[in-house]
Amino acid sequence: MLRLMRSQLRVMLCSRFCLLFLAAALLLSAVLFFDNGDAVGSLRELEEMSEVMGFEGMRRLEQAEEAESVEEVLAILRVRQTVAAAYIAAGGMLFLLFLLPGVTLAPALGRGAGIRRELTEHGRAKPLLSRMLLSWVFCLGLSTVMYLAFLGYFTDWRSAPPYLLRRNYLILQLYILSGVCYSYFVYVLLRRTWLAAPAMLLAEALPHRIVPGLYAFYPFVMIPYYNSFSYLDTTALTAALCPPGKLIGYCAVCAAYILVCPLLSVLILRRRDIP
């Protein structure tokens, strides 16, 4: 499997299309991360707010009655924002997860890239699963960097209990792995990047309007949205007092994606002719 992964990585690194596609996906991830990640705002922005509405008004707006200066408001927000790390990193990875199978499968499923040799030597399952694994390793590293970068730059992570940081990192990585498995399933099912990516975008945006309650089975939406008042919900999935049942339910949904999607992907690929 490792030798096959090395061979696939060489093919992708020699593909100009693959490299451009990956660069565009990484740029989009960076834009999304920094756009969401600066939820605290800079000291200058806070000072501008205080000049417009007065410090007392700003303090009430941010629910920081104990603060006595703009700097203290910033410090309070940095403490509260620790629980946002999983959501921000997951949001930064969202579109990369949608596009990454197009990076790994496009050069592999082309006529001249050796897919027939791979299928002859290794069958249908191993070439696909090795690409899933390669993508997951890449996403694991990048999402970890995003998670730690958000904690380091936008929060006072030292004030959070270590178990909370570890648990929220686990929540993020379960989402990443389930997202990789789901996106590969959609790509194998639809076969074309220009079909698969929009299909996943629509699936991310529309189910709650079509089938009420469907978002309860969608890992990214199960990670609580963060805003400056999220600290009030102390029983959210990423909060300090998250009930065990809520965490178990999230893990069960992710496990279903992780187990079912690769199996369906392999079954579909076995029935499909490769040009």
Summary of the structure (lengths in Angstrom):
residues: 275
radius of gyration: 21.3
end to end distance: 23.5
largest distance: 71.3
contacts: 854
relative contact order: 0.13
helix: 79%
strand: 0%
